[in-house]
Amino acid sequence: MLCAAGVALLVSAFPAMLFAQIATPAKKNSATQGTKAGTQASSKPGTTKKTSAKRRPRRVSRRGQTAPTAERISEIQSALGRAGHYSGAPTGKWDVFSTESLKKFQSAHGLKPTGKLDAVSLQKLGLGSEVAGLSPPRTPADSARPSGSPPH
C-alpha cells in the first residue's frame, strides 16, 4: 500500500510527465521518415511533396490608374489641337510638346497648369466623364441606394 505522501507525489508528478511528453515530441530524421533532400513530409503519413528551391514572386494585380495607351494619347493630342493648343499631327507619345500644350490648355480654362493628365482636364477637353472631378467616386453599394438616404 502507498502512503499518503507517496500518492501525493505520484499525483503531482503525473501531469508534469504527461506535459513533457506532449511538449517535446521525439525528433525524427529524414532516414526514418523516408524522405529525400528537396522533399518535405506532408500531413499524411507516408507521403511527401516537393518543395521548390526557388519561389516565384506572386503577381500583384495593379489597381487604379494605368498609363494611357498610344491611341488615347493621340486622341488627347487631337483634342488639344482642336482647342488650338497643339500643333502638328498626333504622335501617340506623351512628350514635352504634349505637356506644354496641356499646360497652356489648363491655364486657358482656369485650371492649375500642371501638364499632367487629370479627370477635370480631360472633361474640359471633351474626353472625360460628365461628373469627373466633381465628387468622390461612388461604390456599387452607394449607387444602389437612393440619393439622400443615409448609409446603413
N, C-alpha and C positions, 0 to 999 in steps of 0.2 A: 504494500500500500504506500501511496505517496503522501508525504506530509503536506500541510497547507503551504509551507514556504516553497516546496518543490513544484506544486501545482501553480502557484502564483508566478514563479519564474518561468515555467513552461508556457503559460498563457501569455505572459508579457513578451516572451521571445518569439512566439509563433508568428505574429503579424510582421515583425521585423524581418524574419527569414523569408516569409512569403513575398513581401515587398521587394527584397533584394533580388529575388529570382525574376520578378516581373520587370524591374527597373533595368537590369543588366542582362539582356539576352546573350546567349552563347555566341561567340564570334565564329563566323563561318568563312572559310577561304574559298577561292574560286575552284579549287580542285574538288572540294566536297559538293559544291553547287553544280558542277558540270558545265560551267560557263567558260567561255574563251575570252581573250582580250578583245575589247571592242564591243562586247555584248553586255547587257545588263539584265539581271534577273527581273522577271515581271511579277505581277501579283499572283499569277497562277503557278503552282508548283510544277517544276519540270519543264517550264517553257522559258524561252529567252527572247529578247527583242534587240535588234541592232540599234546602236546609238551612233549618230553621225559624228564624225570627227570635227567637222566644221559646220556650224549652224548658219543658215542663210538669214539675213536680216528680214524682218517682217515688213511687207509692203504696207505703207501707210497711205490710205486714200487721202488725197488733198481735198479739203473742203474750202469753200469760199471762192474768192475771185481768182481767175486764171488770166494769163496774158491773152490779149485779143489775137485772133487769127489774122493772117495776111489779108484775107477777104474783108474782115471787119475794119482793119486799118485803112484799106483802100476806100471803104465806104465812108469812114470818118474824114479822110483826106478830101474826098469828093464833096462832102457836106461843107467842109471848111472852105473849099474852092467856090462853091455856090454862094457862100456868105462873104466872099471877097477877101479871105484871109490866107488862102493857099494858092500858089501859082504852080503851074506845071501839071503833068499827068500824075495820078496816084501811083505810088510805088509799092504799097503794101508793107513798107518797112517804116517803123516809127523812128524817125531820125531827128536831127537838130531842127530842120526846116518844119517838120510837123509840130514839134514842141513850141517853136516860136510862133507858128500860125495859131496854135491853140491858145497861147498866152494873149495874143492880140485879140482873138475872138472873146476870150474870157473878160478882158478889160473892157471891150466894147459893150458887153452885156452885163456889166456891173458885178462880175464875179471876181474872186481873188485870182490874179494871173499866175497860177502855179505851173501851167504847162502839162499838168497831169490829167489824165482822163478820169472824170468822175461822173456820177449819175446826173448831176444838175447840168453840167456842160453838155453831155450827150442829149439831155432833154431839150436844151435850148437849141441844139443843132438839129433837132427833129428826129433823133435816132434813139431816144430813150423812152422810158415808160412815162405815162402821163402823171404818175404820182411819185416819180423818182426824187428822192431827197426831201420830200415833204413831211414824212413821218417815218418812225422806225418800221421795219418790216413786220408783218403780222404772221403769226404761226397759223397752221391749219386749224387749230382749235379756236383761235380768235376769229377766223373768218366764218366758222360755223355758227358762232354766237351772234345774235342780232346786235347791231351797233347800239350803244347806250346802255346795254345791260352789263351789270358788274361781273367780273370773272368769278369762277367758282371758288 
